[in-house]
Amino acid sequence: MPRKSRTTSLDDESSTPPTQSSPNAMNQGMLEVWFEGHEDRIQTFLIEINKKQIILPKVIHTSWLRAENFGNLKQHLKAQKLKTFLELSGKVYPDLVKVFYAKLKLNNCILKTSVKGVEIEITRQRWKDVAGLRQRGVQVRKGETSAVDEFNKVQYFNQCVRNQGEQTRNFHVGRLRVEERLLEMVVTKIIMPRGSTHATFNEGDLVVMYCIQNGVMVDYTYTIRDHMMKAKRLTDFKLPYVVLISKFIEHFGVDVEGELEESTRLLNHVSTLNMPKMGFTKIEVGAHDHKAGTSGGKQEEDEPQAMAIELYNLLENTGPAYSQFERMVLNQLQDLNMAQNAYHAYCTTRFQDLDDQLHNVHNLLFNVYDEFKFLPSVNV
């Protein structure tokens, strides 16, 4: 009798979060099916991949952007051919997503892996069929912006802030206008998700935002491939694109019978409920005003610091039960919390930059080695 799929939802607090699978929950039979009995691959999976968390997906619908009168942003995203990718939702398979990453390799711009004995090669046509993405446009990522000559990080950011007279080099998301804030969420939650609270931008975020707003077509297949390989390589990096990868798994006909199965729900969708969490209050349809006294830098994450800010917001709205001194202390605690988050994001970005530089040096040395290896020997 076939096993039924184990089903939960991605926002159901009573279910097991889709962040990590316990080794005890996996029997040897499951591992052997996933990896066709290769013991070395099983050990690599348990040591390197299974401990990684999976990033909860985000979904944004262009129909919601139109209804809320964010027409400019809708047109920018439509021009980039991102509609299908941004609206991906439905069933996901957290365990199989980790199996996908465990054997993932990049060869001649093609992602290759194997899931339960099914070989998966994500070619140009597969990107188009599953995610609606075309393999054309400029190739950009953090540390690689030369393809966009006119891009200036400081100048572009200062064009996006609410207070145009305020020139700053502090790239804090709370300074943005509402439409740019939504675009930031699209870039950092869907296109290049990192799964942690990032109160400040990195160069990769800003250059993609710049291209979208200025009509520069981006090769998102390149950006996503690079982000996937980085997620696999870095030990503290969470695993992104759970919905996209699940769609690829279904597209290639992998048997999902009996596998852990979850589904996206309303909380995974960007909606009007997100606006207060970004520091904006809805005045009327298509009109949002920045809330005085808020930074708007809080990211919607299932993390302790986000829960702490939620607790602060709850206390802030409880009325006159707190004295002026107590409210002053709460304000200082919130400022300290935001500063700590910003510094953590800064340190994380710097370490990731260093890792990228070391990875580039490794590739250069490897190429030099290949060139010298085939030089004819010279007899002295």
C-alpha positions in Angstrom: 0.0 0.0 0.0 1.6 3.3 -1.0 2.5 5.8 1.7 0.5 9.0 1.9 2.4 12.3 1.7 3.0 14.0 5.0 1.4 17.4 4.6 1.8 20.6 6.6 1.8 24.4 5.8 4.6 26.9 5.7 2.9 29.2 8.2 1.3 26.6 10.5 2.9 27.2 13.9 1.6 23.8 15.1 3.5 21.9 12.4 7.2 21.1 12.2 8.9 24.1 10.6 10.4 23.4 7.2 13.7 24.7 8.3 15.6 21.5 9.2 14.9 17.8 9.2 15.9 15.8 12.2 18.2 12.9 11.4 16.1 10.8 13.7 13.1 11.5 11.5 15.0 9.9 8.6 15.4 6.1 8.4 18.2 4.5 6.4 15.8 3.4 3.8 14.7 7.0 3.0 18.4 8.1 2.7 19.2 5.2 0.4 16.2 6.0 -1.8 17.2 9.7 -2.0 20.9 8.9 -2.8 20.6 5.6 -4.6 22.6 3.8 -1.8 25.7 6.0 -2.1 27.0 6.1 1.4 29.5 8.9 0.8 26.7 11.1 -0.5 24.5 10.2 2.5 27.3 11.3 4.9 27.9 14.5 3.0 24.2 15.3 3.1 23.9 14.6 6.9 27.0 16.7 7.7 26.8 19.6 5.3 23.3 20.1 4.0 20.7 18.6 6.5 21.7 21.0 9.2 21.0 24.0 7.0 17.7 25.8 7.4 15.3 26.5 4.5 14.2 30.0 3.8 10.4 30.5 4.0 9.2 31.6 0.6 7.6 34.9 -0.3 5.1 35.5 -3.1 4.0 38.8 -4.6 1.1 39.1 -7.2 1.1 41.8 -9.8 -2.7 42.0 -9.4 -2.2 43.1 -5.8 0.3 45.8 -7.0 -2.3 47.0 -9.5 -5.1 47.0 -6.9 -2.9 49.0 -4.5 -2.0 51.5 -7.3 1.7 50.5 -7.4 1.5 50.7 -11.2 5.0 51.8 -11.8 6.5 48.9 -9.9 4.1 46.5 -11.6 5.3 47.7 -15.0 9.0 47.5 -14.1 8.6 43.9 -12.9 6.5 43.0 -16.0 9.2 44.5 -18.3 11.8 42.2 -16.6 9.6 39.1 -17.4 9.4 38.3 -13.7 5.7 37.8 -13.3 5.6 33.9 -13.4 8.7 33.6 -11.1 7.4 36.1 -8.5 4.0 34.4 -8.3 5.3 30.8 -7.9 3.4 29.1 -5.0 1.8 25.8 -4.1 3.4 22.5 -2.9 6.9 22.3 -1.7 9.0 19.3 -0.6 11.5 20.5 2.1 13.4 17.1 2.3 13.8 16.8 -1.5 14.9 20.4 -1.7 17.9 19.5 0.5 18.6 16.4 -1.6 18.5 18.7 -4.6 21.2 21.0 -3.0 23.3 18.1 -1.8 24.3 17.0 -5.3 24.0 20.4 -7.0 26.8 21.3 -9.4 27.2 24.1 -12.0 28.7 23.0 -15.4 28.8 25.3 -18.4 26.0 27.6 -17.0 23.7 24.6 -16.4 22.7 23.5 -12.9 22.9 19.7 -12.6 21.7 17.4 -9.7 20.0 14.2 -9.1 16.9 13.5 -6.8 15.9 9.9 -6.1 17.7 8.7 -9.2 16.2 11.3 -11.6 18.8 13.3 -13.3 18.0 17.1 -13.4 19.6 19.5 -15.8 18.2 23.0 -15.7 18.8 24.3 -19.2 17.6 27.5 -20.9 14.3 25.9 -21.9 13.7 24.5 -18.4 14.1 28.0 -16.9 11.5 29.3 -19.3 9.0 26.5 -18.9 9.0 26.4 -15.1 9.8 30.0 -14.0 9.2 32.0 -17.1 12.7 33.3 -17.0 14.8 34.1 -20.1 18.5 33.5 -20.2 19.4 37.0 -21.5 20.4 40.3 -20.1 23.3 41.7 -18.1 24.9 39.4 -15.5 25.0 41.1 -12.1 25.5 40.1 -8.5 27.3 41.4 -5.5 30.8 42.3 -6.5 30.0 42.1 -10.2 28.4 45.4 -11.4 30.7 46.3 -14.3 28.1 45.4 -16.8 26.1 48.4 -15.6 28.5 51.3 -16.2 26.2 54.1 -15.1 25.4 52.5 -11.7 26.6 54.4 -8.7 25.6 52.9 -5.4 25.5 56.0 -3.3 23.9 58.2 -6.0 21.2 55.6 -6.7 20.3 55.0 -3.0 20.0 58.8 -2.3 17.5 59.0 -5.2 15.3 56.4 -3.5 15.1 57.9 0.0 12.0 59.7 1.3 13.9 62.8 2.3 15.6 63.8 -0.9 17.7 66.5 0.9 19.2 63.9 3.2 22.5 62.7 1.6 23.8 59.6 3.4 26.1 56.6 3.0 24.2 54.6 5.6 22.3 52.2 3.3 19.4 51.5 5.7 16.1 50.1 4.2 14.0 52.3 6.5 15.0 55.4 4.6 13.3 54.3 1.4 10.1 55.5 -0.2 7.2 53.0 -0.1 7.6 51.7 -3.7 11.3 51.3 -3.4 10.7 49.5 -0.1 8.4 47.0 -1.8 11.0 46.6 -4.6 13.6 45.9 -1.9 11.4 43.2 -0.5 11.1 41.6 -3.9 14.8 41.6 -4.4 15.9 40.4 -0.9 13.0 38.0 -0.2 12.3 36.5 -3.6 15.1 37.2 -6.2 18.0 36.8 -3.8 16.7 35.7 -0.5 19.1 35.4 2.4 16.6 34.4 5.1 17.9 36.8 7.8 17.1 40.3 9.0 19.2 42.6 6.8 18.5 46.2 7.8 21.1 47.5 5.3 21.7 46.9 1.6 24.6 45.2 -0.1 25.8 46.2 -3.5 24.1 43.2 -5.2 20.7 44.3 -3.8 21.1 47.8 -5.1 22.3 47.0 -8.6 19.4 44.7 -9.2 17.0 47.3 -7.9 18.6 49.9 -10.2 18.3 47.7 -13.2 14.6 47.0 -12.6 13.8 50.6 -12.1 15.8 51.8 -15.1 14.8 49.2 -17.6 18.1 47.3 -17.8 17.2 43.7 -18.5 18.9 41.3 -16.0 19.8 37.6 -16.6 18.0 36.3 -13.5 19.0 32.7 -14.3 22.6 33.8 -13.7 21.7 35.6 -10.5 19.7 32.6 -9.1 22.4 30.1 -10.1 25.1 32.1 -8.4 22.9 32.5 -5.3 22.1 28.7 -5.2 25.8 27.8 -5.4 26.7 30.3 -2.7 23.9 28.9 -0.4 25.4 25.4 -0.8 29.0 26.6 -0.3 28.6 28.8 2.8 28.0 26.9 6.0 25.9 29.7 7.6 23.8 30.4 4.5 20.2 29.2 4.5 18.8 27.4 1.5 16.7 29.6 -0.8 14.1 29.0 -3.6 12.1 26.2 -2.0 9.1 26.7 -4.2 11.1 27.1 -7.4 13.1 23.9 -6.7 9.9 22.0 -5.9 8.5 23.1 -9.2 11.7 21.7 -10.9 11.3 18.4 -9.0 7.7 18.1 -10.2 8.7 19.1 -13.7 11.3 16.4 -14.0 8.8 13.7 -12.8 10.5 12.9 -9.4 8.3 10.5 -7.4 7.1 12.5 -4.4 4.8 9.8 -3.0 5.4 9.6 0.8 7.6 12.6 0.9 7.2 15.6 3.3 4.9 17.9 1.5 4.0 21.5 2.5 2.1 24.3 1.0 2.4 28.1 0.7 -0.3 30.0 2.6 -1.6 33.6 2.8 1.2 34.6 5.3 3.8 33.8 2.6 2.2 36.4 0.3 3.2 40.1 0.2 0.0 42.1 1.0 -1.3 45.1 2.8 -0.5 43.4 6.1 3.2 43.8 5.4 3.0 47.6 5.1 2.9 48.5 8.8 5.8 46.1 9.4 7.8 48.2 6.9 7.0 51.4 8.7 4.1 52.6 6.5 0.4 53.3 7.3 -2.2 52.9 4.7 -4.2 56.1 4.2 -6.4 55.0 1.3 -6.0 52.6 -1.7 -2.7 53.3 -3.3 -1.6 55.8 -0.6 0.7 55.0 2.3 2.3 57.4 4.7 5.5 56.7 6.7 4.7 56.4 10.4 6.5 59.0 12.5 9.0 57.6 14.9 9.6 54.4 13.0 12.6 53.4 11.0 10.7 51.0 8.8 13.7 48.7 8.8 12.2 45.7 10.4 12.1 42.7 8.2 9.3 40.1 8.5 11.3 37.2 9.7 10.6 34.3 12.1 13.6 35.2 14.2 14.1 36.3 17.9 14.9 39.9 17.1 11.7 40.3 15.0 9.7 38.8 17.9 11.3 41.3 20.2 10.2 44.2 18.0 6.7 42.8 17.8 6.7 42.7 21.7 7.8 46.3 21.7 5.0 47.3 19.3 2.5 45.5 21.5 3.7 47.4 24.6 3.7 50.6 22.6 0.0 50.3 21.8 -1.3 49.3 25.2 -2.2 52.9 26.2 -1.3 54.9 29.3 -0.4 51.9 31.4 3.3 52.8 31.1 4.9 56.0 32.6 6.9 58.5 30.5 10.1 57.0 31.9 9.2 53.5 31.0 8.3 54.5 27.5 11.7 56.3 27.2 13.4 53.1 28.2 11.4 51.2 25.6 12.4 53.7 23.0 16.1 53.3 23.9 15.8 49.5 23.8 14.3 49.6 20.4 17.0 52.0 19.1 19.7 49.6 20.6 18.0 46.6 19.0 17.9 48.3 15.6 21.5 49.4 15.9 22.5 45.8 16.8 20.7 44.4 13.8 22.3 46.9 11.5 25.8 46.1 12.8 25.1 42.4 12.5 24.0 42.9 8.9 27.1 45.0 8.2 29.4 42.3 9.7 27.7 39.5 7.8 27.9 41.4 4.5 31.7 42.1 5.0 32.4 38.4 5.8 30.4 37.3 2.7 32.4 39.8 0.6 35.6 38.3 1.9 34.4 34.8 1.1 33.5 35.9 -2.5 36.9 37.4 -3.0 38.7 34.3 -1.7 36.4 32.2 -4.0 37.4 34.4 -7.0 41.1 34.1 -6.1 40.7 30.3 -6.0 39.1 30.2 -9.4 41.9 32.4 -10.9 44.7 30.2 -9.4 42.9 27.1 -10.7 42.8 28.6 -14.2 46.5 29.6 -14.1 47.3 26.0 -13.0 45.4 24.6 -15.9 47.3 26.8 -18.4 50.7 25.9 -17.0 49.9 22.2 -16.7 49.7 21.8 -20.4 52.8 23.8 -21.4 55.5 21.7 -23.0 58.4 20.8 -20.7 61.8 22.4 -21.5 65.0 20.4 -21.2 67.9 22.5 -19.9 
